[in-house]
């Protein structure tokens, strides 16, 4: 699965819905899909707030392992913010 998202406040929800459908299509348990959707929502939210203008979500299942990747257009590596 691959999805291109805008740097928009609606993108986390779009990513969550797309990944939830993808996980359901793979036959993953609903609880696992919910957890994966929550995690991707957080990462895409970070990309919207701090990343570049184009966000790409990709996911695949290989050898029983689900891989989810989020990439944004910001060329700088992420850094931990101290609060």
C-alpha positions in Angstrom: 0.0 0.0 0.0 1.3 3.5 -0.8 -0.4 6.8 -0.2 0.8 10.4 -0.8 -0.6 13.0 1.6 -0.5 16.7 1.8 0.9 18.6 4.7 -2.7 19.1 6.0 -4.5 18.6 9.3 -6.7 16.0 7.6 -3.8 13.8 6.6 -3.4 11.9 9.9 -7.0 10.7 9.6 -6.6 9.8 6.0 -3.5 7.8 6.8 -5.3 6.1 9.7 -8.3 5.1 7.6 -6.1 3.8 4.7 -3.9 1.7 7.0 -6.9 0.3 8.9 -8.4 -0.9 5.6 -5.1 -2.3 4.5 -4.7 -4.2 7.8 -8.3 -5.5 7.6 -7.6 -6.7 4.0 -4.6 -8.6 5.3 -6.8 -10.4 7.9 -5.0 -8.9 10.9 -6.9 -8.9 14.2 -8.9 -5.7 14.7 -6.9 -5.0 17.9 -3.6 -5.1 16.0 -5.0 -2.9 13.3 -6.2 -0.4 15.9 -2.7 -0.2 17.5 -1.0 0.1 14.1 -3.4 2.9 13.1 -2.8 4.8 16.3 1.0 4.6 15.8 0.8 5.8 12.2 -1.6 8.6 13.2 1.1 9.9 15.6 3.9 9.7 13.1 1.9 11.3 10.3 0.9 14.1 12.7 4.5 14.7 13.4 5.2 14.8 9.7 2.4 17.4 9.2 3.6 19.6 12.0 7.4 19.3 11.5 8.1 17.8 8.1 8.1 18.9 4.5 5.2 19.5 2.2 4.8 16.0 0.8 4.2 13.0 3.1 4.3 9.5 1.8 2.9 6.5 3.7 3.9 3.0 2.6 3.2 -0.4 4.1 3.7 -4.0 3.1 3.6 -7.4 4.6 6.6 -9.7 4.0 7.5 -12.9 5.7 4.9 -12.3 8.4 6.2 -8.9 9.3 4.2 -5.7 8.7 6.4 -2.7 7.7 5.0 0.8 7.8 7.1 3.8 6.7 6.3 7.5 6.7 8.5 9.9 4.8 8.2 13.6 4.5 9.9 16.2 2.3 12.1 17.7 5.0 15.7 17.0 4.1 16.9 17.4 7.7 17.0 14.4 10.0 14.5 14.4 12.9 15.7 15.6 16.2 14.4 15.1 19.7 13.0 18.3 21.2 13.6 18.9 24.9 10.7 20.3 26.8 
